[in-house]
Amino acid sequence: MASTFFVEQRIGETWTELTGQFMNFCIQRKGVTRGGCHEGDANPSELDGRTYASVAIPDQSRDLADYIWEWAEFEERRILPNQQFAEQAEGGKASPATS
């Protein structure tokens, strides 16, 4: 199992760049030596005019699920847990990203 988060993706930024920055934060600031995340969905989504990348963190890397919130705040990125994103998407606010 994995915990999935939708993280605001900057214009022109790839999923690999986004998760690479997150992992660098975990290594440099938190001393993480192993673990990682994988793509929850290859296609970014839009919600309220922002593009989000889906990031899945395996349960065995649970500390990363805690750190992703701190990293998002540090990077000034919006982050939504999977359930919250799904609820907002059901309201007709989410769509596949066009860029």
ABEGO torsion letter per residue (X at the ends): XBBBBBBBBBBGBBAAAAAAAAAAAAAAAAGBABEEBBBABABBBBBGGBBBBBBBBBAAAAAAAAAAAAAAAAAGBBBBBAAAAAAAAAAGABBBBAX
